[in-house]
């Protein structure tokens, strides 16, 4: 708890209201996603572990033969999909945002078929 005591040059003073300051958890990536592979027809997964307050996740994908990353429908810490031959080599990364609007971006990883 803190307050401020304001005094003028004549010695008059006034005290502000008392307020409570809380320390939030800073946004940080604890564990980056990693490259992963799966047999065609099975699920391939990669995940990010982060700390912060009220985190949201947005994954972005670059499919083989594509030229730019696009927003994925995956909005959880784990990115997963059923592996197909046409999706082997897909690159993904995640943008994590906290309730204050701060964001961090993971490394880009590659998901391949075994």
MMTF fields as JSON, N, C-alpha, C and O atoms, coordinates in Angstrom:
{
  "mmtfVersion": "1.0.0",
  "mmtfProducer": "UNKNOWN",
  "numBonds": 455,
  "numAtoms": 456,
  "numGroups": 114,
  "numChains": 1,
  "numModels": 1,
  "chainsPerModel": [1],
  "groupsPerChain": [114],
  "chainIdList": ["A"],
  "bondAtomList": [4, 2, 8, 6, 12, 10, 16, 14, 20, 18, 24, 22, 28, 26, 32, 30, 36, 34, 40, 38, 44, 42, 48, 46, 52, 50, 56, 54, 60, 58, 64, 62, 68, 66, 72, 70, 76, 74, 80, 78, 84, 82, 88, 86, 92, 90, 96, 94, 100, 98, 104, 102, 108, 106, 112, 110, 116, 114, 120, 118, 124, 122, 128, 126, 132, 130, 136, 134, 140, 138, 144, 142, 148, 146, 152, 150, 156, 154, 160, 158, 164, 162, 168, 166, 172, 170, 176, 174, 180, 178, 184, 182, 188, 186, 192, 190, 196, 194, 200, 198, 204, 202, 208, 206, 212, 210, 216, 214, 220, 218, 224, 222, 228, 226, 232, 230, 236, 234, 240, 238, 244, 242, 248, 246, 252, 250, 256, 254, 260, 258, 264, 262, 268, 266, 272, 270, 276, 274, 280, 278, 284, 282, 288, 286, 292, 290, 296, 294, 300, 298, 304, 302, 308, 306, 312, 310, 316, 314, 320, 318, 324, 322, 328, 326, 332, 330, 336, 334, 340, 338, 344, 342, 348, 346, 352, 350, 356, 354, 360, 358, 364, 362, 368, 366, 372, 370, 376, 374, 380, 378, 384, 382, 388, 386, 392, 390, 396, 394, 400, 398, 404, 402, 408, 406, 412, 410, 416, 414, 420, 418, 424, 422, 428, 426, 432, 430, 436, 434, 440, 438, 444, 442, 448, 446, 452, 450],
  "bondOrderList": [1, 1, 1, 1, 1, 1, 1, 1, 1, 1, 1, 1, 1, 1, 1, 1, 1, 1, 1, 1, 1, 1, 1, 1, 1, 1, 1, 1, 1, 1, 1, 1, 1, 1, 1, 1, 1, 1, 1, 1, 1, 1, 1, 1, 1, 1, 1, 1, 1, 1, 1, 1, 1, 1, 1, 1, 1, 1, 1, 1, 1, 1, 1, 1, 1, 1, 1, 1, 1, 1, 1, 1, 1, 1, 1, 1, 1, 1, 1, 1, 1, 1, 1, 1, 1, 1, 1, 1, 1, 1, 1, 1, 1, 1, 1, 1, 1, 1, 1, 1, 1, 1, 1, 1, 1, 1, 1, 1, 1, 1, 1, 1, 1],
  "groupList": [{"groupName": "UNK", "atomNameList": ["N", "CA", "C", "O"], "elementList": ["N", "C", "C", "O"], "formalChargeList": [0, 0, 0, 0], "bondAtomList": [1, 0, 2, 1, 3, 2], "bondOrderList": [1, 1, 2], "singleLetterCode": "X", "chemCompType": "L-PEPTIDE LINKING"}],
  "groupTypeList": [0, 0, 0, 0, 0, 0, 0, 0, 0, 0, 0, 0, 0, 0, 0, 0, 0, 0, 0, 0, 0, 0, 0, 0, 0, 0, 0, 0, 0, 0, 0, 0, 0, 0, 0, 0, 0, 0, 0, 0, 0, 0, 0, 0, 0, 0, 0, 0, 0, 0, 0, 0, 0, 0, 0, 0, 0, 0, 0, 0, 0, 0, 0, 0, 0, 0, 0, 0, 0, 0, 0, 0, 0, 0, 0, 0, 0, 0, 0, 0, 0, 0, 0, 0, 0, 0, 0, 0, 0, 0, 0, 0, 0, 0, 0, 0, 0, 0, 0, 0, 0, 0, 0, 0, 0, 0, 0, 0, 0, 0, 0, 0, 0, 0],
  "groupIdList": [1, 2, 3, 4, 5, 6, 7, 8, 9, 10, 11, 12, 13, 14, 15, 16, 17, 18, 19, 20, 21, 22, 23, 24, 25, 26, 27, 28, 29, 30, 31, 32, 33, 34, 35, 36, 37, 38, 39, 40, 41, 42, 43, 44, 45, 46, 47, 48, 49, 50, 51, 52, 53, 54, 55, 56, 57, 58, 59, 60, 61, 62, 63, 64, 65, 66, 67, 68, 69, 70, 71, 72, 73, 74, 75, 76, 77, 78, 79, 80, 81, 82, 83, 84, 85, 86, 87, 88, 89, 90, 91, 92, 93, 94, 95, 96, 97, 98, 99, 100, 101, 102, 103, 104, 105, 106, 107, 108, 109, 110, 111, 112, 113, 114],
  "secStructList": [7, 5, 7, 7, 3, 3, 3, 7, 6, 6, 1, 7, 3, 3, 3, 7, 7, 7, 5, 7, 7, 7, 7, 7, 7, 7, 7, 3, 3, 3, 3, 7, 7, 7, 7, 3, 3, 3, 7, 6, 6, 1, 3, 3, 3, 3, 3, 7, 3, 3, 3, 1, 1, 1, 7, 3, 3, 3, 3, 3, 3, 3, 7, 6, 6, 7, 1, 1, 7, 3, 3, 7, 1, 7, 7, 1, 1, 3, 3, 3, 3, 3, 7, 7, 4, 4, 4, 6, 6, 3, 3, 3, 3, 3, 3, 3, 3, 7, 6, 6, 1, 7, 3, 3, 3, 7, 7, 7, 3, 3, 3, 3, 3, 7],
  "xCoordList": [0.841, 0.0, 0.887, 1.94, 0.448, 1.211, 0.257, -0.926, 0.811, 0.095, 1.124, 2.327, 0.644, 1.541, 1.201, 0.032, 2.224, 2.061, 2.593, 3.779, 1.707, 2.066, 2.137, 1.19, 3.272, 3.48, 3.89, 4.759, 3.25, 3.644, 4.72, 5.128, 5.183, 6.276, 5.888, 6.753, 4.583, 4.119, 3.922, 3.513, 4.216, 4.081, 2.718, 2.477, 1.809, 0.505, 0.696, 1.448, 0.018, 0.162, -1.188, -2.128, -1.23, -2.415, -1.937, -0.936, -2.673, -2.308, -3.29, -4.499, -2.765, -3.626, -4.296, -3.975, -5.215, -5.816, -4.741, -3.733, -4.965, -4.07, -4.514, -5.701, -3.562, -3.856, -2.975, -1.907, -3.437, -2.688, -2.112, -2.828, -0.826, -0.158, 0.056, 0.509, -0.27, -0.061, 0.965, 0.949, 1.841, 2.836, 2.273, 1.917, 2.193, 1.716, 2.847, 4.019, 2.482, 3.465, 3.877, 3.022, 5.145, 5.564, 5.398, 5.617, 5.014, 4.851, 6.211, 7.151, 6.302, 7.577, 7.328, 6.472, 8.075, 8.046, 8.987, 10.17, 8.454, 9.237, 9.826, 10.961, 9.034, 9.497, 9.0, 7.8, 9.943, 9.614, 8.993, 9.245, 8.185, 7.727, 8.933, 9.985, 8.772, 9.881, 9.397, 8.209, 10.357, 10.041, 9.429, 9.79, 8.491, 7.858, 7.51, 7.399, 7.339, 6.93, 5.943, 5.895, 5.157, 4.157, 3.934, 4.155, 3.499, 3.138, 1.906, 1.022, 1.849, 0.685, -0.582, -0.648, -1.575, -2.835, -2.908, -3.994, -1.766, -1.787, -1.614, -1.339, -1.779, -1.738, -0.314, 0.394, 0.093, 1.377, 1.087, 0.122, 1.937, 1.712, 3.005, 4.091, 2.858, 3.942, 3.281, 2.14, 3.982, 3.357, 4.337, 5.554, 3.767, 4.543, 4.099, 2.921, 5.042, 4.722, 5.129, 6.268, 4.173, 4.43, 3.8, 2.889, 4.293, 3.702, 3.31, 3.915, 2.287, 1.762, 0.321, -0.155, -0.37, -1.738, -2.733, -2.615, -3.719, -4.794, -4.227, -4.502, -3.449, -2.761, -3.706, -4.607, -3.478, -4.154, -3.074, -1.959, -3.421, -2.484, -3.047, -4.233, -2.201, -2.596, -1.468, -0.368, -1.76, -0.772, -0.878, -1.951, 0.262, 0.349, 1.035, 1.95, 0.589, 1.11, 1.606, 1.095, 2.611, 3.114, 3.122, 3.96, 2.185, 2.094, 3.178, 3.673, 3.551, 4.522, 4.033, 2.842, 4.933, 4.654, 3.895, 3.549, 3.622, 2.993, 4.089, 5.253, 3.71, 4.702, 4.598, 5.512, 3.491, 3.384, 2.622, 1.8, 2.924, 2.228, 0.81, 0.572, -0.129, -1.518, -1.967, -1.435, -2.95, -3.485, -4.19, -4.958, -3.918, -4.547, -5.795, -5.988, -6.627, -7.793, -7.411, -8.244, -6.168, -5.716, -5.384, -4.554, -6.052, -5.844, -5.568, -5.986, -4.866, -4.465, -2.951, -2.288, -2.408, -0.96, -0.382, 0.795, -1.202, -0.753, -1.323, -2.524, -0.458, -0.872, -0.847, 0.159, -1.942, -1.976, -2.877, -3.808, -2.575, -3.41, -3.067, -2.02, -3.97, -3.735, -2.762, -3.018, -1.656, -0.611, -1.059, -1.615, -0.805, -1.014, 0.266, 1.103, 0.42, 1.612, 1.703, 2.794, 0.566, 0.575, 0.889, 1.259, 0.747, 1.034, 2.412, 2.81, 3.136, 4.472, 5.385, 5.458, 6.074, 6.93, 6.27, 6.853, 5.062, 4.359, 5.189, 5.707, 5.313, 6.012, 4.969, 3.969, 5.21, 4.277, 5.036, 6.165, 4.383, 4.861, 3.638, 2.538, 3.833, 2.723, 3.024, 4.155, 1.991, 2.076, 1.235, 0.045, 1.85, 1.182, 1.006, 1.942, -0.207, -0.519, -1.104, -1.899, -0.703, -1.27, -2.387, -2.671, -3.014, -4.17, -3.812, -4.702, -2.527, -2.095, -1.758, -1.415, -1.859, -1.539, -0.1, 0.29, 0.709, 2.089, 2.071, 1.222, 2.993, 3.036, 4.469, 5.402, 4.615, 5.891, 5.628, 4.531, 6.641, 6.522, 7.498, 8.663, 7.017, 7.867, 8.795, 8.681, 9.704, 10.497, 9.575, 8.494, 9.988, 9.263, 9.772, 10.98, 8.841, 9.217, 8.591, 7.668, 9.1, 8.632, 8.003, 8.544, 6.859, 6.121, 6.157, 5.753, 6.647, 6.854, 6.265, 5.959, 6.11, 5.65, 6.849, 7.934, 6.633, 7.691, 7.688, 8.499],
  "yCoordList": [-1.171, 0.0, 1.235, 1.259, 2.261, 3.505, 4.699, 4.594, 5.821, 7.094, 8.183, 7.957, 9.359, 10.47, 11.624, 11.968, 12.216, 13.396, 14.586, 14.646, 15.532, 16.69, 17.909, 18.206, 18.607, 19.782, 20.968, 20.85, 22.114, 23.314, 24.081, 23.668, 25.204, 25.962, 26.644, 27.128, 26.682, 27.301, 26.276, 26.623, 25.021, 23.99, 23.333, 22.452, 23.757, 23.09, 21.739, 21.619, 20.732, 19.41, 18.708, 19.003, 17.802, 16.973, 15.576, 15.403, 14.591, 13.198, 12.617, 12.819, 11.897, 11.249, 10.025, 9.615, 9.462, 8.193, 7.11, 7.221, 6.085, 4.926, 3.981, 3.687, 3.517, 2.569, 1.339, 1.395, 0.255, -0.997, -1.27, -1.232, -1.543, -1.893, -3.393, -3.989, -4.001, -5.433, -5.659, -4.98, -6.598, -6.949, -8.072, -9.132, -7.842, -8.871, -9.8, -9.526, -10.89, -11.834, -11.374, -11.284, -11.079, -10.615, -11.718, -12.896, -11.322, -12.252, -12.796, -12.039, -14.119, -14.746, -16.131, -16.866, -16.484, -17.85, -18.685, -18.369, -19.751, -20.639, -21.781, -22.205, -22.27, -23.358, -23.11, -22.973, -23.054, -22.833, -24.098, -25.199, -23.951, -25.143, -25.798, -25.176, -27.042, -27.727, -28.403, -28.678, -28.664, -29.41, -30.74, -31.305, -31.24, -32.514, -33.245, -32.645, -34.557, -35.357, -36.417, -36.797, -36.884, -37.92, -38.745, -38.279, -39.958, -40.839, -40.247, -39.711, -40.342, -39.834, -40.486, -41.704, -39.662, -40.127, -39.964, -40.038, -39.741, -39.52, -38.026, -37.234, -37.667, -36.261, -35.84, -36.53, -34.709, -34.115, -32.917, -32.184, -32.721, -31.651, -30.938, -31.517, -29.672, -28.889, -27.913, -27.505, -27.538, -26.651, -25.613, -25.769, -24.544, -23.492, -23.417, -23.601, -23.148, -22.916, -21.488, -21.082, -20.728, -19.324, -18.979, -19.663, -17.917, -17.389, -15.942, -15.243, -15.511, -14.169, -14.184, -15.188, -13.079, -12.968, -13.017, -12.271, -13.916, -14.058, -14.151, -13.299, -15.175, -15.327, -15.786, -16.594, -15.25, -15.739, -16.193, -15.672, -17.161, -17.765, -17.651, -17.897, -17.279, -17.267, -17.864, -17.315, -19.002, -19.679, -19.19, -18.813, -19.208, -18.84, -19.983, -20.612, -20.253, -21.388, -20.95, -20.009, -21.665, -21.532, -22.937, -23.765, -23.195, -24.519, -24.698, -23.718, -25.951, -26.203, -25.552, -25.592, -24.97, -24.294, -22.982, -22.362, -22.534, -21.23, -20.179, -20.51, -18.919, -17.848, -16.983, -16.212, -17.099, -16.283, -17.02, -17.898, -16.634, -17.193, -16.638, -15.479, -17.485, -17.064, -17.462, -18.397, -16.739, -17.015, -18.363, -18.682, -19.141, -20.448, -20.291, -19.26, -21.311, -21.32, -21.808, -21.785, -22.248, -22.768, -21.602, -20.751, -21.58, -20.5, -21.062, -20.492, -22.174, -22.809, -22.927, -22.668, -23.317, -23.431, -24.566, -24.534, -25.564, -26.689, -26.571, -26.366, -26.7, -26.708, -28.152, -28.841, -28.62, -29.999, -30.121, -29.337, -31.129, -31.457, -32.863, -33.411, -33.439, -34.773, -34.619, -33.878, -35.324, -35.222, -35.847, -36.945, -35.124, -35.64, -35.386, -34.584, -36.061, -35.858, -34.411, -33.846, -33.814, -32.44, -31.401, -30.272, -31.767, -30.829, -31.058, -30.328, -32.054, -32.307, -31.141, -30.746, -30.598, -29.441, -28.134, -27.063, -28.21, -27.01, -26.339, -27.011, -25.038, -24.247, -23.5, -23.023, -23.403, -22.712, -21.902, -22.225, -20.837, -20.081, -19.536, -19.525, -19.083, -18.608, -17.222, -16.93, -16.362, -15.063, -15.158, -15.465, -14.897, -14.982, -13.558, -12.759, -13.257, -11.905, -11.993, -12.885, -11.054, -11.03, -9.988, -9.291, -9.889, -9.004, -7.524, -6.683, -7.199, -5.812, -5.419, -4.269, -6.38, -6.108, -6.375, -6.155, -6.848, -7.222, -8.527, -9.383, -8.688, -9.939, -10.393, -9.592, -11.703, -12.331, -13.344, -13.89, -13.584, -14.504, -15.653, -15.443, -16.87, -18.047, -18.192, -17.483, -19.132, -19.561, -20.215, -20.69, -20.242, -20.959, -22.387, -22.621, -23.353, -24.765, -25.441, -24.906, -26.62, -27.353, -28.674, -29.386, -28.989, -30.227, -31.09, -30.65, -32.322, -33.179, -34.556, -34.973, -35.263, -36.653, -37.574, -37.309, -38.669, -39.67, -40.591, -41.514],
  "zCoordList": [0.0, 0.0, 0.0, 0.637, -0.722, -0.788, -0.744, -1.066, -0.339, -0.426, -0.663, -0.529, -1.013, -1.28, -0.34, -0.167, 0.264, 1.104, 0.313, -0.013, 0.008, -0.805, 0.118, 0.846, 0.075, 0.933, 0.064, -0.8, 0.309, -0.433, 0.329, 1.415, -0.24, 0.373, 1.684, 2.414, 1.985, 3.22, 4.338, 5.446, 4.038, 5.048, 5.088, 5.914, 4.195, 4.113, 3.443, 2.475, 3.957, 3.348, 3.268, 4.006, 2.37, 2.185, 1.82, 1.125, 2.301, 2.047, 1.033, 1.145, 0.046, -0.948, -0.336, 0.779, -1.073, -0.666, -0.67, -1.368, 0.101, 0.115, -1.005, -1.146, -1.786, -2.859, -2.692, -2.083, -3.234, -3.193, -4.573, -5.573, -4.62, -5.87, -5.906, -4.929, -7.036, -7.209, -8.303, -9.329, -8.087, -9.088, -9.944, -9.43, -11.241, -12.157, -12.553, -12.292, -13.179, -13.693, -15.082, -15.963, -15.312, -16.634, -17.68, -17.398, -18.87, -19.989, -20.4, -20.643, -20.473, -20.827, -21.392, -20.9, -22.422, -22.946, -22.09, -21.961, -21.508, -20.657, -21.483, -21.261, -22.439, -23.305, -24.719, -24.957, -25.654, -27.065, -27.664, -27.174, -28.716, -29.435, -30.111, -30.261, -30.51, -31.159, -32.438, -32.606, -33.344, -34.549, -34.134, -33.102, -34.953, -34.632, -35.92, -36.989, -35.786, -36.942, -36.49, -35.319, -37.45, -37.17, -38.426, -39.544, -38.223, -39.332, -40.01, -39.34, -41.321, -42.06, -41.499, -41.334, -41.214, -40.637, -39.131, -38.556, -38.475, -37.029, -36.742, -37.643, -35.493, -35.106, -34.771, -34.037, -35.312, -34.978, -34.079, -34.299, -33.056, -32.078, -31.755, -31.785, -31.448, -30.847, -29.885, -30.102, -28.831, -27.847, -27.355, -27.453, -26.82, -26.191, -24.736, -24.428, -23.851, -22.445, -22.125, -22.359, -21.583, -21.265, -19.924, -19.458, -19.313, -18.083, -18.329, -19.142, -17.61, -17.735, -17.265, -16.735, -17.456, -16.975, -18.134, -19.106, -18.009, -19.003, -20.418, -21.263, -20.664, -21.939, -23.047, -22.823, -24.249, -25.447, -26.424, -26.425, -27.244, -28.183, -29.591, -29.811, -30.539, -31.948, -32.768, -32.834, -33.393, -34.221, -35.663, -36.135, -36.346, -37.761, -38.499, -37.966, -39.735, -40.496, -41.872, -42.479, -42.329, -43.69, -44.273, -43.916, -45.172, -45.78, -46.833, -47.389, -47.111, -48.169, -49.469, -49.778, -50.204, -51.474, -51.31, -52.315, -50.091, -49.868, -49.73, -49.505, -49.864, -49.807, -48.559, -48.267, -47.814, -46.609, -45.513, -45.777, -44.277, -43.128, -43.085, -43.423, -42.662, -42.471, -41.072, -40.473, -40.567, -39.231, -39.229, -40.137, -38.198, -38.014, -37.142, -36.497, -37.13, -36.235, -34.838, -33.932, -34.65, -33.359, -32.43, -32.75, -31.268, -30.297, -28.897, -27.889, -28.86, -27.601, -27.58, -28.584, -26.44, -26.296, -27.141, -27.499, -27.46, -28.276, -29.683, -29.861, -30.673, -32.074, -32.538, -32.365, -33.125, -33.607, -34.833, -35.022, -35.666, -36.827, -37.293, -36.947, -38.085, -38.646, -39.813, -40.762, -39.722, -40.74, -42.057, -42.087, -43.139, -44.493, -45.273, -44.857, -46.393, -47.214, -47.69, -47.756, -48.02, -48.536, -47.455, -47.778, -46.186, -45.091, -44.473, -43.565, -44.951, -44.43, -44.803, -45.967, -43.814, -44.032, -43.62, -43.795, -43.077, -42.596, -41.51, -40.618, -41.581, -40.563, -39.737, -40.273, -38.423, -37.526, -36.489, -36.121, -36.027, -34.874, -34.157, -34.71, -32.927, -32.107, -31.556, -31.165, -31.528, -30.864, -29.598, -29.659, -28.459, -27.155, -26.643, -26.653, -26.197, -25.717, -24.318, -24.023, -23.452, -22.1, -22.013, -22.987, -20.849, -20.691, -20.8, -20.919, -20.762, -20.87, -22.311, -22.581, -23.234, -24.634, -25.005, -26.152, -24.056, -24.366, -25.144, -24.896, -26.081, -26.829, -27.051, -27.079, -27.207, -27.536, -28.641, -28.751, -29.449, -30.575, -30.396, -30.057, -30.626, -30.483, -31.693, -32.693, -31.553, -32.697, -33.724, -33.373, -34.972, -36.014, -36.051, -36.045, -36.089, -36.118, -37.329, -37.943, -37.666, -38.838, -38.411, -37.565, -39.003, -38.725, -39.992, -41.068, -39.847, -41.018, -40.825, -39.708, -41.953, -41.94, -41.765, -42.282, -41.023, -40.852, -42.057, -42.13]
}
